[in-house]
Amino acid sequence: MRPHVQKVEKVVGIGFQPGLDSSKIVSASQAGDIQFLDIRNQRDRYLTIDAHRGSLTALAVHRHAPILASGSAKQLIKVFSLDGDQLGTIRYHQQACFHCWWNQT
């Protein structure tokens, strides 16, 4: 698969949900887009979210809940459903966000 070909940028995160559908992969590029891919259909992505404007630095996919979070160098974290709907925003950290993860407890 070759995601993010329309904007040649570094892929900064990739994840999947073993608890829900392990055939679907989420990929995020530094350009700010998040693409949803189905490994059974290697030709096309099935959903693209323009999450951030050229500053996406981190991606985390929850292992069991149908949500993901993306972080940016502009001190912004966005939470999305796996349908592409934005569920929330967390703003203004002290430093740029380079890692996102879900607490497993």
N, C-alpha and C positions, 0 to 999 in steps of 0.2 A: 504494500500500500504506500501511496505517496500523498499524505495529507499536507495541507498548507502550501500547495504549489502556486496559488495565485499571488501570494506574498512570500517570497523566499526568505524565511526567518528561522531562527533557531527554535527547535521544539524544547520547551522548558518543563513540560509535565505530560505524563501519560498514566492512565489508570483504567481499572475495570472493576466490576462488582461481582465477585464470586458468589455472593449471597443471592443475587437477583438474576442476572443474565451474563454469564461469562463470555458470550460470543460478541458482546459489544464493548468497544474500546473508546475512551475519551482521550483526546490529544489537545494540548494547548501550545500555542506558539507565542514567541516574544512579540509578534505583531499585534497581539491582543485578541485573536480569535480562538474559540474552542470548537473542535470538530468531533462529532460523534460518528464512529465507524462501526460497521458490522463485518466481522472477519469472514463471515460466510459469503458476503458479496463484496469482493475486493475492488470493484470498480468505482463505487461512489460512496461519499459520506452521506448520511441521511439527515444530518442536522448540523448547522453552523451557528454559533452565537458570537456576535461581535461584543465581547465582554469588556475589553479595555482598549484604549486608544494607544497602541504601540508601546505598552509598558508592562505587559503581563510577565510576572516573574515566578509564579508558583501555582500549582494545581493540586487539589485533594479531592478524591472521590470517596464518599462514605461507603463502607463495606456492606452495609445492610439497608440503610435508608436511601430512597431515591433522590439524593441531593449531592451537589458538589460545591466546592468553594475555589475561587481564584483570587490571587493576590497580585498587587502591582507595585511598581517602584514609586508610584504616586501616593503611597500610604493608604491604600484602599483595598478592602476585601469585599467581594461580591459572592452571594450565595444563590445558586440556581437549582431548579428542579431538573430532572433528566429529560423533561419535555421542552426545556429551554426558557422557562419562565423565571425571571429574576424574583427571588423570594426576600432578599434583604441585602443591606449594605452596612459595612463596618468601616468607619473613617478614622483617619488621623492617628496613626501610630507614631511612636517616637522616631523610628527608623524605617527604611524600606522593608517590605515583607518579601523574604526570599524562601520561606518554607510554610506550607499549610499542612495540617494533619488533623485527624479526628481522634479524640480521646476514646479509646476502646473499652473503657470501664463503664 
